[in-house]
Amino acid sequence: MQFHSTRDARLRADFSTALSQGLAADGGLYVPDEWPAEAVRGLDPADALPTLAGRFLGTFAAGDRLASAMPAIAAEAFNFPAPLVPLDGDRLGVLELFHGPTAAFKDFGARFLAAALSRLRQGTERPLKILVATSGDTGGAVAAAFHGRAGIEVVVLFPKGQVSPTQQQQLTCWGGNVQSLAVRGSFDDCQRLVKQAFLDPELQKRWELSSANSINLGRLLPQAVYYVATALKLQRATGEAPCFVIPSGNLGNATACVWARRLGAPIGEIVLAHNANRTVPDYLSEGTLRLRPSVATLASAMDVGNPSNLERLTALYPDAAALGSALSAVSIDDGAIRARIRADFERFGAIWCPHTAVAAEAWARFDAARRRSRPWVLVATAHPAKFREIVEPLIGQPVPVPESLVRLFRRPAHFTEIEATLAALRVALEGSAA
């Protein structure tokens, strides 16, 4: 199985190389050369998630040096559940993706990538430095997944003052082989710095660089697993292809769902639920892509004005009309987020994080016929305890805190502030090597 750059199809790599490099040499994102139907065909929805993950992902590692290790890697990465919790019979359910060690959906992809790269690093001497930009959840998941792994260093860049206190603790409590940098800027600045670093000859000479954002194929492909598994189970139970409403920012999770459907998973509509960062909804409605600075919102992990994975989506659907035929997108403001958290707690007893509330509000705005037409799945991307400061005043009671988060709060925090420049990042990286 081979993969090529979104910018130049002549730049190709095998599975292991694509994971190790993160980005292609021209700055493009790796996409599959082909869409193998066998990735989904023959999967048994009754299989445990690690088993299904190993078989699905094994298709993409066929012929690769990681092929034989894929069952073990999947078992290591998918060792916590992704339950579908019914809210309204078989018409509405919530896919809970927050039962991993950092209580966010990104644990799946981060743990898969860490397990894969650890195996690829065995016997190598040149240090691997992973750079990860985060708007809140990615950095914590990556730090947890890679912490303590020999031969790999992680540098987490997050926008100073634009993540929740719980998220910041998750980003900064590790030490050891994890360095945390608070960037005086936005998430888009953090993402820009990472991309600039990959193309910087000075840094390339010093380290082997890779990424653990969803620009890395090894983060994105594992996220397709829970869409495949959920769609197969719901189709078996209802005879219908379910539809998904996905909280969306940098578009990695959304792209994973689109890829799952492209590979043959029985998935109907895909709705991207954005916060006040309207780049994608406006692109679909206006036909012109207008990248813009990100806007700070309650759903901070989705505060993205220049979503990286739009490049992968436009590789499949090259203009707004084509992309609009494959999915739809809506924008939800902070007032509606607050109102939805209150309303669904009263109606269902459900406690949403702000990101899940964006998806719930998008679904609530459908007319009744659309809501009843097919099974719908709201994708719950983070545990509400990560946003207690927002959620608790809205529902009038404490949010239960998972033990995994309690343990992280006991750890001391360490981070360094830097300006949003490549020069400042170079200095910080050199300092970490001193």
Residue, then its C-alpha position, 0 to 999 in steps of 0.5 A: m500500500q502506497f500513499h502520496s502527497t496531496r500536492d504532488a502525486r509523484l511524492r509517494a511513501d509506504f505506510s511506515t514512511a508516511l507515519s514517520q515523516g508526518l508531512a510529505a517533503d513538499g508540505g502536502l498531506y499523505v493520502p492513499d493511492e487507492w481506496p481498498a474495498e477490502a478494508v471494510r468488506g468482511l469486517d464483523p461488527a460483533d468483533a471487539l474494537p481492537t480486533l476490528a481495528g487491527r483488521f481494518l488498519g492492517t489493510f493499509a499496512a499490507g506489505d509494510r514492515l509494520a504489517s505483522a505488528m498491526p494486531a498488537i499495535a491496535a490492541e495497545a491503542f484501542n484498549f478502552p471502549a467507544p460506546l454508542v449510548p442511545l438518547d432517543g430509541d434507534r433514531l439518536g445516539v451518542l458515540e462517546l469517544f472520551h473514555g481514554p487516558t486523557a478523556a478525548f477522542k484523540d487518545f485513539g490516534a495518539r496511542f496508535l501513532a505512539a505504538a507504531l513509531s516506538r516499533l519503528r524507532q527500535g535500533t535507530e540512533r538519530p533522535l526523533k522529535i515530534l512537534v504537535a500544535t494543539s488547540g486543547d486536546t491533541g497535545g494532551a493525548v499525544a503527550a500521554a501516549f509518548h511520555g516515557r518512550a525511549g528515543i522520542e521527544v515531544v514538543v507541544l505548542f499551545p496558544k497561551g490563554q486559549v485552552s481550559p485550565t484542565q486542558q493546560q494541565q494535561l499539556t504541561c504536566w509531563g516533563g521528561n521527554v515532553q516539552s510544553l511551549a505556550v505560544r503568544g498567539s493563536f492555534d493557527d500560529c502554533q500550526r504555522l510554526v510546526k509546518q515551518a519547522f518541517l521545512d526548515p533545513e537547519l532543524q532538519k539537520r539537527w533532528e528527524l522531525s515528525s508530527a502527531n497532529s491529524i496531518n499525520l496519517g497515523r493519527l487520522l486512519p485510526q480515527a476512521v475505525y470507530y466510524v466503521a465499527t459504529a456504522l456496521k453495528l447500527q446497520r446490522a441493528t436497524g437495516e439503515a446507514p447511520c448519519f453522523v454529526i461531528p464537532s469540527g475544527n482542524l477536520g481530522n475527525a471529519t476527514a476520518c469519517v469521510w474516508a470511512r464512507r469512501l472505503g465502503a462503511p455504511i454511512g449516510e449524511i455527514v454534518l460538520a458542526h463548527n463553532a464561530n470559526r466559520t471557514v468551512p461553512d462559509y466555503l460551502s455556502e459561498g463557494t470561495l475559501r476565505l482563510r482567516p484568524s481563529v476566533a476564541t470560543l467556548a469550544s476551544a479545541m475547535d478554534v481553527g481558522n485554517p483547517s489543515n485537513l481541508e487539504r485532504l478533503t479537497a483532494l477528494y472533492p476539489d471545489a465547494a460544490a463537490l465537497g457540499s455534495a459529500l457533506s454539510a457544515v453549520s456554525i454554532d455560536d457560544g450563546a447556542i452552546r450554553a443553551r444546548i448544554r442546559a437544554d439537553f441536561e434537562r431533557f436527557g440528563a446528558i452532560w455535554c462538553p462545549h464541543t459535543a454541545v455544538a453537535a447536539e445543537a446542530w442536530a436540534r436545528f434539523d426539522a423533525a422529518r430529517r431527525r426521524s429519517r435515519p439513525w443519527v449519531l452525535v460524536a462526543t469528542a471530550h469528557p465534560a469534566k475537561f470544561r468544568e468551569i463552563v459546564e457546571p454553572l450551566i447545569g447547576q451541579p458538579v461534573p463527575v471527574p474521571e480518575s484518569l484526570v484526577r491523576l493528571f491533576r496531581r502532577p506538577a506543571h512545567f511550560t515555557e512561553i515563546e513568541a509566535t516565530l520560527a526563530a523563537l521555536r528554534v531557540a526553545l528546541e535548542g534549549s531542550a537539547a542542552 
